Amino acid sequence: MKNFLYLTRVMAKDTEMTMPDTGEKAKAYKTLGSLAMFCIMVPCCLVVGFIVYIMTEALIEAGGMTEGVELIIQLMSVFGMIFSVMVLFNVLFFSSDLDHLLPLPVKPGEIVAAKFVNAYIAESVMECMVLFSGFVGYFIAAGFKPVSALTALVGVAMLPILPLVYCGIFALLCMAFLSRIKLFRNVDAMTGLVTVIFLGLFLLSFIQMDSININNYIDGLMNHNNMFTAIMGKIFFTVPVFLKALETNNIAYFLLFILLNAVMAGLLFFLGSKLYLRGVYLVSSVGKAEKKEDVVSDAAYAKKSIRKAYFLKECKILYRTPAYRKYCVMVNIIWPVLAVALFVLPATKNFMTSFEKLLSKGFVASDLIVLLLVLIISFFATAMNSIASTSFTREGDHFSFIKYAPVSYRTQIGIKAGVSLVYSGITVAVTIIVLCICMHINVPSVIYFIVIGFLSVVCCTYIGLWLDATHPKLNWEDEYGALRGNLNAFFNMAIAILVSMILCGVGFCLFKFTKMDSFMIFAIYLVILGLVTYRIRRSAIIYIKKSISNDLYV
């Protein structure tokens, strides 16, 4: 037990992103932290709490109780498992601290337990905040009961355990019985397949609805026709026990919930004591046995310009690295898919058809809504893929390459921005085109929206570069570590939300207090966004060049 606690404390220090303690940089990060909290977490928690409150009130009238909070818990469990599976693989088997841990007089089960606890703390903080908000909404609607309240508090901490236990067991079994090369191919494929299956089950819960209507969805929950919650209840079997304790105020179910989580955690640690070293040694032996001389074609030696070579290097790193490919590249597919889904799914098709009719009549409000939708998608898509906000972080131990490469700082900054512009810009352009085609928007308007989207991408890209240049996370053990716990990406998303809110506020004021037509409003937005983007780009380049030349990263 003593070894476990000591290892947990030491590992926690290694996984944290160090923050500046004094000076202007420290003040800036405190301000950004507050901004991120109020722009991301507070609205998210308020929305979740409100949704659970509304659903619980409606369910009580229909004879139900906990089905609303059950949906939130199951969704959080699914997302927790999908986003944590590769984290557990890397934390358990591919962290550099293994060279120091294995010679120590500690048991394999203790190493697994310490690594699992640190992964749990790092991955579950936001999930716990969302769950807590959901339970607040539930108790406002259902009333306060002492055992139920205690169950909810314990559930906030323990509900994320089972999905992580599944990830840990999966990692141990795979690493113990599969070779490294086959493993990564299989894990990537299986993770993608599981994501598609879970997403498909969730969408199936909406398909039978004629429109997005909370009453229709509640009827499905009450009649137990919701395929998603039914199947997830079997997979995450501790959730039904938890809900029983929450609804009935029964101490026995509360204790059973704790016992089941303890048993599953114990199973993980038991398997760790038996299989962990086998997996670690397999990784080491496979890595040495399968090192082959790379076959390089003659075309690879063809002369390229410095800019082209640097740009291709950045793109290949994103595409060839599993972590970056999954969370920086593939995540961009979400936006065009969502755009198509809006006009295909029965739950949203009728609404979008009605909006299209309003748009065809030339109302200023409908034109403004499309403009604001384009701005929001552009900022969110750029911030979400975190390509710009991890540009310098991805250099890691090779950051000195930036200082000594035979390329000017300005050129390197432009190339890093260009990589983000390519991935984010193509994503935004395709999404805008899909939306405009589905809404039968004329070609000049489509071109205008693409220009607005590109300016938004440029603006958000240079904000991300600026943030990452301020304090990049250079000390990471694997690429997942470069993304996990990186506050720069979190801050970039917060600023994107803030800018989107300001632009929406400007649009509301122009519509409410002026009598301008759509053309004038579009022109004002183009001028404002162009000037803001130019100013942010210019200031970001000056600051980043100063940071690199003066070693402000250290």
C-alpha positions as CSV (number, residue, x, y, z in Angstrom):
1,M,0.0,0.0,0.0
2,K,2.9,2.3,0.8
3,N,4.5,1.7,-2.6
4,F,1.2,2.3,-4.3
5,L,0.7,5.7,-2.7
6,Y,4.3,6.8,-3.3
7,L,4.1,5.8,-7.0
8,T,0.8,7.6,-7.4
9,R,2.2,10.8,-6.1
10,V,5.3,10.6,-8.2
11,M,3.5,9.8,-11.4
12,A,1.0,12.6,-10.8
13,K,3.9,15.1,-10.9
14,D,5.1,13.8,-14.2
15,T,1.7,14.0,-16.0
16,E,0.9,17.5,-15.0
17,M,1.5,20.4,-17.3
18,T,3.8,22.8,-15.5
19,M,2.4,26.3,-15.3
20,P,4.3,29.6,-14.8
21,D,4.1,30.8,-11.2
22,T,5.1,34.4,-11.4
23,G,5.2,37.3,-13.9
24,E,2.9,38.4,-16.7
25,K,2.7,34.9,-18.1
26,A,1.2,33.6,-14.8
27,K,-1.4,36.3,-14.7
28,A,-2.3,35.7,-18.4
29,Y,-2.8,31.9,-17.7
30,K,-5.0,32.6,-14.6
31,T,-7.1,34.9,-16.8
32,L,-7.3,32.2,-19.5
33,G,-8.2,29.6,-16.9
34,S,-11.1,31.7,-15.6
35,L,-12.2,32.4,-19.2
36,A,-12.1,28.6,-20.0
37,M,-14.1,27.8,-16.9
38,F,-16.8,30.4,-17.6
39,C,-16.9,29.8,-21.4
40,I,-16.8,26.0,-21.5
41,M,-17.4,24.2,-18.3
42,V,-20.0,26.5,-16.6
43,P,-22.2,26.6,-19.7
44,C,-21.8,22.9,-20.3
45,C,-22.7,22.1,-16.7
46,L,-25.7,24.5,-16.8
47,V,-27.0,22.9,-20.0
48,V,-26.7,19.4,-18.7
49,G,-28.3,20.3,-15.3
50,F,-31.2,22.0,-17.1
51,I,-31.8,19.1,-19.5
52,V,-31.8,16.6,-16.7
53,Y,-34.2,18.8,-14.7
54,I,-36.6,19.2,-17.6
55,M,-36.5,15.5,-18.4
56,T,-36.9,14.4,-14.8
57,E,-40.0,16.6,-14.3
58,A,-41.6,15.2,-17.4
59,L,-40.7,11.7,-16.5
60,I,-42.2,12.1,-13.0
61,E,-45.5,13.1,-14.6
62,A,-45.3,10.1,-16.9
63,G,-44.5,7.7,-14.0
64,G,-40.8,7.5,-14.4
65,M,-37.9,9.0,-12.4
66,T,-34.2,8.4,-13.3
67,E,-34.4,7.7,-17.1
68,G,-33.1,11.3,-17.8
69,V,-30.1,11.1,-15.7
70,E,-29.5,7.6,-16.9
71,L,-29.1,8.9,-20.5
72,I,-26.5,11.4,-19.4
73,I,-24.5,8.8,-17.4
74,Q,-24.5,6.3,-20.3
75,L,-23.3,9.0,-22.7
76,M,-20.5,10.0,-20.4
77,S,-19.5,6.3,-19.9
78,V,-19.4,5.8,-23.7
79,F,-17.3,8.9,-24.3
80,G,-15.1,8.0,-21.4
81,M,-14.3,4.6,-22.7
82,I,-13.7,5.7,-26.3
83,F,-11.4,8.5,-25.4
84,S,-9.5,6.6,-22.7
85,V,-8.7,3.3,-24.4
86,M,-5.5,4.5,-26.1
87,V,-4.6,6.6,-23.0
88,L,-4.5,3.4,-20.9
89,F,-2.4,1.6,-23.5
90,N,0.2,4.4,-23.5
91,V,0.1,5.0,-19.7
92,L,0.5,1.3,-18.9
93,F,3.0,0.1,-21.6
94,F,4.6,3.0,-23.5
95,S,5.6,5.5,-20.9
96,S,9.3,6.2,-20.4
97,D,9.1,5.8,-16.7
98,L,9.0,2.0,-17.1
99,D,12.8,1.9,-17.4
100,H,13.0,3.3,-13.8
101,L,10.0,1.5,-12.3
102,L,10.7,-2.1,-13.3
103,P,14.0,-2.5,-11.4
104,L,12.3,-1.2,-8.2
105,P,11.1,-3.6,-5.5
106,V,7.4,-3.0,-6.3
107,K,4.8,-5.5,-7.5
108,P,3.4,-5.3,-11.0
109,G,-0.1,-4.9,-9.5
110,E,1.1,-1.8,-7.6
111,I,2.4,-0.2,-10.8
112,V,-0.8,-1.0,-12.6
113,A,-2.9,0.4,-9.7
114,A,-0.8,3.6,-9.5
115,K,-0.9,4.2,-13.3
116,F,-4.7,3.5,-13.3
117,V,-5.4,6.0,-10.5
118,N,-3.4,8.7,-12.3
119,A,-5.2,8.1,-15.5
120,Y,-8.5,8.1,-13.7
121,I,-7.8,11.5,-12.1
122,A,-6.6,13.0,-15.4
123,E,-9.4,11.7,-17.5
124,S,-12.4,12.1,-15.1
125,V,-12.2,15.6,-13.7
126,M,-14.5,17.2,-16.4
127,E,-16.7,14.1,-16.4
128,C,-17.3,14.4,-12.7
129,M,-18.2,18.1,-13.0
130,V,-20.8,17.3,-15.7
131,L,-22.2,14.4,-13.7
132,F,-22.5,16.6,-10.6
133,S,-24.4,19.2,-12.6
134,G,-26.8,16.5,-13.8
135,F,-27.5,15.3,-10.3
136,V,-28.2,18.9,-9.1
137,G,-30.8,19.1,-11.9
138,Y,-32.2,15.8,-10.9
139,F,-32.6,16.7,-7.2
140,I,-34.2,20.0,-8.0
141,A,-36.9,18.1,-9.9
142,A,-37.2,14.9,-7.8
143,G,-36.6,16.3,-4.3
144,F,-33.8,15.7,-1.8
145,K,-33.3,12.4,-0.1
146,P,-30.4,11.7,2.2
147,V,-29.3,8.3,0.9
148,S,-29.9,9.4,-2.7
149,A,-27.8,12.5,-2.2
150,L,-25.0,10.4,-0.7
151,T,-25.4,7.9,-3.6
152,A,-25.1,10.8,-6.1
153,L,-21.9,12.2,-4.4
154,V,-20.2,8.8,-4.5
155,G,-21.5,8.2,-8.0
156,V,-19.8,11.4,-9.2
157,A,-16.5,9.9,-8.2
158,M,-17.2,6.2,-9.0
159,L,-19.3,6.1,-12.2
160,P,-16.2,6.9,-14.4
161,I,-14.4,3.9,-12.9
162,L,-16.0,1.0,-14.9
163,P,-15.3,2.5,-18.4
164,L,-11.6,3.0,-17.4
165,V,-11.5,-0.5,-15.9
166,Y,-12.7,-1.9,-19.3
167,C,-10.0,0.0,-21.1
168,G,-7.4,-1.2,-18.7
169,I,-8.4,-4.9,-18.9
170,F,-8.6,-4.6,-22.7
171,A,-5.0,-3.2,-22.8
172,L,-3.7,-5.9,-20.5
173,L,-5.2,-8.7,-22.5
174,C,-4.1,-7.3,-25.8
175,M,-0.6,-6.6,-24.7
176,A,-0.2,-10.0,-23.2
177,F,-1.4,-12.0,-26.2
178,L,-0.8,-9.9,-29.3
179,S,2.4,-8.7,-31.0
180,R,3.0,-5.0,-31.0
181,I,2.6,-4.4,-34.7
182,K,-0.7,-6.3,-35.0
183,L,-1.8,-4.8,-31.7
184,F,-1.8,-1.2,-32.9
185,R,-3.5,-2.0,-36.1
186,N,-6.2,-4.0,-34.3
187,V,-6.7,-1.4,-31.5
188,D,-7.1,1.5,-33.9
189,A,-9.6,-0.5,-36.0
190,M,-11.5,-1.8,-33.0
191,T,-11.7,1.6,-31.3
192,G,-13.1,3.1,-34.5
193,L,-15.5,0.2,-34.9
194,V,-16.7,0.6,-31.3
195,T,-17.1,4.4,-31.8
196,V,-19.3,3.8,-34.9
197,I,-21.4,1.2,-33.1
198,F,-22.0,3.4,-30.0
199,L,-22.8,6.4,-32.3
200,G,-25.1,4.2,-34.4
201,L,-27.0,3.0,-31.3
202,F,-27.4,6.6,-30.1
203,L,-28.7,7.8,-33.5
204,L,-31.1,4.8,-33.6
205,S,-32.7,6.2,-30.4
206,F,-33.8,9.2,-32.5
207,I,-34.6,7.6,-35.8
208,Q,-38.2,6.6,-34.8
209,M,-39.0,10.2,-33.8
210,D,-40.7,12.4,-36.3
211,S,-39.1,15.5,-34.8
212,I,-36.8,16.6,-32.0
213,N,-39.3,16.6,-29.2
214,I,-38.5,15.8,-25.6
215,N,-41.9,14.2,-25.1
216,N,-41.3,11.8,-27.9
217,Y,-37.9,10.9,-26.5
218,I,-39.3,10.5,-23.0
219,D,-42.0,8.2,-24.3
220,G,-39.3,6.0,-25.7
221,L,-37.4,5.9,-22.4
222,M,-40.6,5.1,-20.5
223,N,-41.6,2.3,-22.8
224,H,-38.1,0.9,-22.8
225,N,-37.9,1.2,-26.5
226,N,-34.6,3.2,-26.4
227,M,-32.1,0.8,-27.8
228,F,-29.1,2.9,-26.7
229,T,-29.9,2.9,-23.0
230,A,-31.1,-0.7,-23.0
231,I,-27.8,-2.0,-24.4
232,M,-25.6,0.4,-22.4
233,G,-27.3,-0.8,-19.3
234,K,-26.0,-4.3,-19.9
235,I,-22.5,-3.1,-20.7
236,F,-22.1,-0.6,-17.9
237,F,-23.9,-2.9,-15.4
238,T,-23.1,-0.8,-12.3
239,V,-25.3,2.1,-13.7
240,P,-28.7,0.3,-13.2
241,V,-27.7,-0.5,-9.6
242,F,-26.7,3.1,-9.0
243,L,-30.0,4.3,-10.4
244,K,-31.9,1.9,-8.2
245,A,-30.2,3.4,-5.1
246,L,-30.8,6.9,-6.4
247,E,-34.5,6.4,-7.0
248,T,-35.4,4.2,-4.0
249,N,-33.2,5.9,-1.4
250,N,-32.0,2.4,-0.5
251,I,-28.7,1.9,1.4
252,A,-28.4,-1.7,0.2
253,Y,-28.2,-0.8,-3.5
254,F,-25.8,2.0,-2.6
255,L,-23.4,-0.5,-0.9
256,L,-23.9,-2.9,-3.8
257,F,-22.8,-0.2,-6.2
258,I,-19.6,0.5,-4.3
259,L,-18.9,-3.3,-4.0
260,L,-19.3,-3.9,-7.7
261,N,-16.9,-1.0,-8.5
262,A,-14.4,-2.4,-6.0
263,V,-14.7,-5.9,-7.5
264,M,-14.0,-4.6,-11.0
265,A,-11.1,-2.5,-9.9
266,G,-9.7,-5.5,-8.0
267,L,-10.1,-7.6,-11.1
268,L,-8.0,-5.1,-13.1
269,F,-5.3,-5.1,-10.5
270,F,-5.3,-8.9,-10.3
271,L,-4.9,-9.2,-14.0
272,G,-2.2,-6.6,-13.8
273,S,-0.3,-8.6,-11.3
274,K,-0.4,-11.7,-13.6
275,L,-0.2,-10.2,-17.1
276,Y,1.5,-6.8,-16.9
277,L,5.1,-7.9,-17.0
278,R,4.3,-10.3,-19.8
279,G,2.9,-7.4,-21.9
280,V,5.8,-5.1,-21.1
281,Y,8.5,-7.6,-22.0
282,L,6.5,-8.5,-25.2
283,V,6.6,-4.8,-26.2
284,S,10.4,-4.6,-25.6
285,S,11.1,-7.9,-27.5
286,V,8.9,-7.2,-30.4
287,G,10.3,-3.6,-30.7
288,K,13.8,-5.0,-31.0
289,A,13.0,-8.0,-33.2
290,E,11.0,-6.1,-35.8
291,K,13.4,-3.3,-36.4
292,K,14.0,-3.4,-40.2
293,E,16.0,-1.2,-42.5
294,D,13.6,1.3,-44.1
295,V,13.3,1.0,-47.8
296,V,13.5,4.5,-49.3
297,S,12.6,5.1,-52.9
298,D,14.7,7.2,-55.2
299,A,11.9,9.8,-55.3
300,A,12.5,10.5,-51.6
301,Y,15.9,12.0,-52.5
302,A,14.5,14.3,-55.1
303,K,15.3,18.0,-54.4
304,K,12.6,19.9,-52.7
305,S,12.3,23.5,-51.5
306,I,12.8,24.1,-47.8
307,R,9.3,25.3,-47.4
308,K,7.8,22.3,-49.1
309,A,10.0,19.9,-47.2
310,Y,9.1,21.5,-43.8
311,F,5.4,21.6,-44.7
312,L,5.4,17.9,-45.7
313,K,7.2,17.0,-42.5
314,E,4.5,18.7,-40.4
315,C,1.7,17.0,-42.4
316,K,3.3,13.5,-42.2
317,I,3.8,13.8,-38.5
318,L,0.1,14.5,-38.1
319,Y,-1.0,11.7,-40.4
320,R,1.5,9.0,-39.4
321,T,1.2,9.4,-35.6
322,P,-1.8,7.5,-34.3
323,A,-2.6,10.0,-31.6
324,Y,-2.4,13.0,-33.9
325,R,-4.2,11.2,-36.7
326,K,-7.1,10.3,-34.5
327,Y,-7.6,13.5,-32.5
328,C,-6.2,16.2,-34.9
329,V,-7.0,14.8,-38.4
330,M,-9.9,12.3,-38.3
331,V,-11.9,14.5,-35.9
332,N,-12.4,16.9,-38.8
333,I,-14.7,14.4,-40.5
334,I,-17.4,15.1,-37.8
335,W,-18.4,18.5,-39.3
336,P,-19.4,17.4,-42.8
337,V,-21.1,14.4,-41.4
338,L,-23.1,16.5,-39.0
339,A,-24.0,18.8,-41.9
340,V,-25.4,15.9,-43.9
341,A,-27.1,14.4,-40.9
342,L,-29.1,17.6,-40.3
343,F,-30.9,17.1,-43.6
344,V,-31.1,13.3,-43.4
345,L,-32.2,12.3,-39.9
346,P,-36.0,12.4,-39.4
347,A,-35.4,14.2,-36.1
348,T,-34.0,17.3,-37.7
349,K,-35.1,17.0,-41.3
350,N,-38.5,18.7,-40.8
351,F,-36.9,21.6,-39.0
352,M,-34.3,22.2,-41.6
353,T,-36.9,22.0,-44.3
354,S,-38.9,24.7,-42.6
355,F,-35.8,26.9,-42.2
356,E,-35.0,26.5,-45.8
357,K,-38.4,27.9,-46.8
358,L,-37.8,30.9,-44.6
359,L,-34.3,31.4,-46.1
360,S,-35.8,31.3,-49.6
361,K,-38.1,34.2,-48.8
362,G,-35.1,36.5,-48.1
363,F,-35.7,37.3,-44.5
364,V,-32.8,39.2,-42.9
365,A,-33.0,37.1,-39.7
366,S,-32.6,33.8,-41.7
367,D,-29.6,35.1,-43.6
368,L,-28.0,36.3,-40.4
369,I,-28.5,32.9,-38.8
370,V,-26.7,31.2,-41.6
371,L,-23.8,33.7,-41.4
372,L,-23.5,33.1,-37.6
373,L,-23.7,29.3,-38.1
374,V,-20.8,29.5,-40.6
375,L,-18.7,31.6,-38.1
376,I,-19.5,29.2,-35.2
377,I,-18.6,26.1,-37.2
378,S,-15.3,27.7,-38.5
379,F,-14.1,28.7,-35.0
380,F,-15.2,25.5,-33.3
381,A,-13.7,23.2,-36.0
382,T,-10.4,24.9,-35.9
383,A,-10.1,25.0,-32.2
384,M,-11.4,21.4,-31.8
385,N,-8.7,19.7,-33.9
386,S,-6.0,21.5,-31.8
387,I,-3.5,21.5,-34.7
388,A,-2.7,25.1,-34.2
389,S,-2.8,25.1,-30.4
390,T,-0.3,22.2,-30.3
391,S,2.1,23.3,-33.1
392,F,5.0,23.9,-30.8
393,T,4.0,21.3,-28.2
394,R,4.4,18.6,-30.9
395,E,8.1,19.4,-31.2
396,G,8.7,18.0,-27.7
397,D,12.3,17.3,-27.0
398,H,13.2,18.4,-30.6
399,F,12.1,22.0,-30.0
400,S,15.6,23.2,-30.5
401,F,15.2,22.2,-34.2
402,I,13.1,25.4,-34.6
403,K,16.0,27.5,-33.5
404,Y,18.7,25.9,-35.6
405,A,16.8,24.9,-38.8
406,P,18.0,26.8,-41.8
407,V,14.6,28.5,-42.1
408,S,13.6,31.9,-40.8
409,Y,11.2,32.0,-37.8
410,R,8.6,33.8,-39.8
411,T,8.6,31.1,-42.4
412,Q,8.4,28.3,-39.8
413,I,5.4,30.1,-38.2
414,G,3.8,30.5,-41.5
415,I,4.2,26.8,-42.3
416,K,2.8,25.7,-39.0
417,A,-0.1,28.0,-39.5
418,G,-0.5,26.7,-43.1
419,V,-0.8,23.1,-41.9
420,S,-3.7,24.1,-39.7
421,L,-5.2,26.2,-42.5
422,V,-5.1,23.2,-44.9
423,Y,-6.8,20.7,-42.5
424,S,-9.2,23.2,-40.9
425,G,-9.8,25.2,-44.1
426,I,-10.8,22.2,-46.2
427,T,-13.0,20.9,-43.4
428,V,-14.8,24.2,-43.1
429,A,-15.1,24.7,-46.8
430,V,-16.6,21.2,-47.4
431,T,-19.0,21.7,-44.5
432,I,-20.2,25.1,-45.8
433,I,-20.6,23.8,-49.3
434,V,-22.7,20.9,-48.0
435,L,-24.9,23.2,-46.0
436,C,-25.4,25.6,-48.8
437,I,-26.2,22.9,-51.3
438,C,-28.8,21.4,-49.0
439,M,-30.3,24.8,-48.3
440,H,-30.2,25.8,-52.0
441,I,-28.2,28.9,-51.4
442,N,-27.0,30.8,-54.5
443,V,-23.3,30.7,-55.7
444,P,-22.3,34.3,-54.7
445,S,-23.5,33.7,-51.2
446,V,-21.6,30.4,-51.0
447,I,-18.4,32.1,-52.1
448,Y,-19.0,34.8,-49.4
449,F,-19.5,32.2,-46.7
450,I,-16.4,30.3,-47.7
451,V,-14.4,33.6,-47.5
452,I,-15.9,34.3,-44.0
453,G,-15.1,30.7,-42.9
454,F,-11.5,31.0,-44.1
455,L,-11.0,34.3,-42.3
456,S,-12.4,32.7,-39.1
457,V,-10.0,29.7,-39.5
458,V,-7.0,32.1,-40.0
459,C,-8.0,34.1,-36.9
460,C,-8.5,31.0,-34.7
461,T,-5.3,29.4,-36.1
462,Y,-3.1,32.3,-35.1
463,I,-4.8,32.5,-31.7
464,G,-3.9,28.9,-31.2
465,L,-0.3,29.4,-32.3
466,W,0.0,32.4,-30.0
467,L,-1.3,30.4,-27.0
468,D,1.0,27.5,-27.7
469,A,4.0,29.9,-28.2
470,T,3.3,31.4,-24.7
471,H,3.9,28.1,-22.8
472,P,4.1,24.9,-24.9
473,K,3.9,21.5,-23.2
474,L,7.3,20.2,-24.2
475,N,7.8,17.5,-21.6
476,W,5.7,14.5,-22.6
477,E,6.4,10.8,-22.9
478,D,4.2,9.9,-25.8
479,E,2.0,11.8,-28.4
480,Y,-1.1,11.2,-26.4
481,G,0.6,12.9,-23.5
482,A,1.2,15.9,-25.8
483,L,-2.6,16.3,-26.3
484,R,-3.8,15.0,-22.9
485,G,-3.9,17.7,-20.3
486,N,-2.7,20.4,-22.7
487,L,-4.3,23.6,-21.5
488,N,-3.4,25.5,-24.6
489,A,-6.0,23.6,-26.6
490,F,-8.6,24.1,-23.8
491,F,-7.9,27.8,-23.8
492,N,-8.1,28.0,-27.6
493,M,-11.6,26.5,-27.4
494,A,-12.6,28.9,-24.7
495,I,-11.5,31.9,-26.8
496,A,-13.3,30.4,-29.9
497,I,-16.5,30.2,-27.8
498,L,-16.0,33.8,-26.5
499,V,-15.4,35.2,-30.0
500,S,-18.4,33.3,-31.3
501,M,-20.5,34.8,-28.6
502,I,-19.3,38.3,-29.3
503,L,-20.0,37.9,-33.1
504,C,-23.5,36.5,-32.3
505,G,-24.1,39.5,-30.0
506,V,-23.0,41.9,-32.8
507,G,-25.3,40.2,-35.2
508,F,-28.2,40.4,-32.8
509,C,-27.6,44.2,-32.2
510,L,-27.4,44.9,-35.9
511,F,-30.7,43.0,-36.5
512,K,-32.5,44.4,-33.5
513,F,-31.5,48.0,-33.5
514,T,-30.9,48.8,-37.2
515,K,-32.8,48.4,-40.4
516,M,-29.9,47.2,-42.4
517,D,-30.5,44.6,-45.2
518,S,-28.6,41.4,-45.4
519,F,-26.0,42.8,-47.9
520,M,-25.0,45.6,-45.5
521,I,-24.7,43.2,-42.5
522,F,-22.6,40.8,-44.6
523,A,-20.3,43.7,-45.6
524,I,-19.9,44.8,-42.0
525,Y,-19.0,41.3,-40.9
526,L,-16.5,40.9,-43.7
527,V,-14.7,44.2,-42.8
528,I,-14.7,43.6,-39.1
529,L,-13.5,40.0,-39.4
530,G,-10.8,40.9,-41.9
531,L,-9.4,43.7,-39.7
532,V,-9.5,41.5,-36.6
533,T,-7.8,38.6,-38.4
534,Y,-5.1,40.9,-39.8
535,R,-4.3,42.4,-36.4
536,I,-4.2,39.0,-34.6
537,R,-2.0,37.5,-37.3
538,R,0.4,40.4,-37.2
539,S,0.7,40.5,-33.4
540,A,1.0,36.7,-33.1
541,I,3.9,36.5,-35.6
542,I,5.8,39.3,-33.7
543,Y,5.2,37.7,-30.3
544,I,6.1,34.1,-31.4
545,K,9.3,35.3,-33.1
546,K,10.3,37.1,-29.9
547,S,9.5,34.0,-27.8
548,I,11.7,31.8,-29.9
549,S,14.6,34.1,-30.2
550,N,14.6,35.0,-26.4
551,D,14.0,31.4,-25.2
552,L,10.9,32.4,-23.4
553,Y,9.7,28.7,-23.5
554,V,12.3,27.7,-20.9
